[in-house]
Amino acid sequence: MCGVLPAVVVMETLRILRRLGACQRVAYATTADVSGDTSRVVGYAGMLLA
């Protein structure tokens, strides 16, 4: 999944279906964590949707 729009679509669909009780971030990292280059980064999040 790339970008905020797909994440919002999934969460909104789950909310409408009454299947979304909570969202929990379990991990977060950026490409700078590996490369050390902070001039341009991509962020990654691990989320639990329950």
Short mmCIF file of the C-alpha atoms (twelve columns), coordinates in Angstrom:
data_MODEL
# 
_entry.id   MODEL 
# 
loop_
_atom_site.group_PDB 
_atom_site.id 
_atom_site.type_symbol 
_atom_site.label_atom_id 
_atom_site.label_alt_id 
_atom_site.label_comp_id 
_atom_site.label_asym_id 
_atom_site.label_seq_id 
_atom_site.Cartn_x 
_atom_site.Cartn_y 
_atom_site.Cartn_z 
_atom_site.pdbx_PDB_model_num 
ATOM 1  C CA . MET A 1  0.000   0.000  0.000  1 
ATOM 2  C CA . CYS A 2  1.511   3.304  -0.994 1 
ATOM 3  C CA . GLY A 3  0.214   6.627  0.226  1 
ATOM 4  C CA . VAL A 4  -2.404  7.865  2.619  1 
ATOM 5  C CA . LEU A 5  -5.427  7.416  0.309  1 
ATOM 6  C CA . PRO A 6  -5.341  3.583  0.200  1 
ATOM 7  C CA . ALA A 7  -4.976  3.489  3.985  1 
ATOM 8  C CA . VAL A 8  -7.971  5.785  4.426  1 
ATOM 9  C CA . VAL A 9  -10.049 3.701  1.993  1 
ATOM 10 C CA . VAL A 10 -9.309  0.520  3.969  1 
ATOM 11 C CA . MET A 11 -10.027 2.141  7.335  1 
ATOM 12 C CA . GLU A 12 -13.228 3.835  6.114  1 
ATOM 13 C CA . THR A 13 -14.484 0.584  4.573  1 
ATOM 14 C CA . LEU A 14 -13.840 -1.269 7.824  1 
ATOM 15 C CA . ARG A 15 -15.569 1.516  9.763  1 
ATOM 16 C CA . ILE A 16 -18.662 1.374  7.523  1 
ATOM 17 C CA . LEU A 17 -18.801 -2.413 7.913  1 
ATOM 18 C CA . ARG A 18 -18.462 -1.911 11.698 1 
ATOM 19 C CA . ARG A 19 -15.262 -3.983 11.688 1 
ATOM 20 C CA . LEU A 20 -12.861 -1.262 12.826 1 
ATOM 21 C CA . GLY A 21 -12.597 -0.957 16.574 1 
ATOM 22 C CA . ALA A 22 -9.038  0.282  16.900 1 
ATOM 23 C CA . CYS A 23 -5.875  1.145  14.980 1 
ATOM 24 C CA . GLN A 24 -2.509  0.506  16.594 1 
ATOM 25 C CA . ARG A 25 0.872   1.457  15.192 1 
ATOM 26 C CA . VAL A 26 3.285   -1.396 15.867 1 
ATOM 27 C CA . ALA A 27 6.297   -0.184 13.890 1 
ATOM 28 C CA . TYR A 28 7.563   2.865  12.023 1 
ATOM 29 C CA . ALA A 29 10.748  3.440  10.057 1 
ATOM 30 C CA . THR A 30 12.100  5.499  7.176  1 
ATOM 31 C CA . THR A 31 14.656  4.877  4.490  1 
ATOM 32 C CA . ALA A 32 16.956  7.259  6.380  1 
ATOM 33 C CA . ASP A 33 17.145  4.679  9.182  1 
ATOM 34 C CA . VAL A 34 19.071  2.451  6.784  1 
ATOM 35 C CA . SER A 35 20.828  4.867  4.441  1 
ATOM 36 C CA . GLY A 36 21.479  7.759  6.809  1 
ATOM 37 C CA . ASP A 37 20.431  10.179 4.036  1 
ATOM 38 C CA . THR A 38 17.731  12.476 5.417  1 
ATOM 39 C CA . SER A 39 17.439  14.686 2.336  1 
ATOM 40 C CA . ARG A 40 14.699  12.465 0.866  1 
ATOM 41 C CA . VAL A 41 12.959  9.747  2.829  1 
ATOM 42 C CA . VAL A 42 10.114  7.276  2.467  1 
ATOM 43 C CA . GLY A 43 8.212   6.309  5.597  1 
ATOM 44 C CA . TYR A 44 6.864   2.861  6.441  1 
ATOM 45 C CA . ALA A 45 4.353   2.002  9.151  1 
ATOM 46 C CA . GLY A 46 3.150   -1.316 10.482 1 
ATOM 47 C CA . MET A 47 -0.469  -1.039 11.640 1 
ATOM 48 C CA . LEU A 48 -2.903  -3.418 13.294 1 
ATOM 49 C CA . LEU A 49 -6.510  -2.727 12.373 1 
ATOM 50 C CA . ALA A 50 -8.840  -4.546 14.740 1 
# 
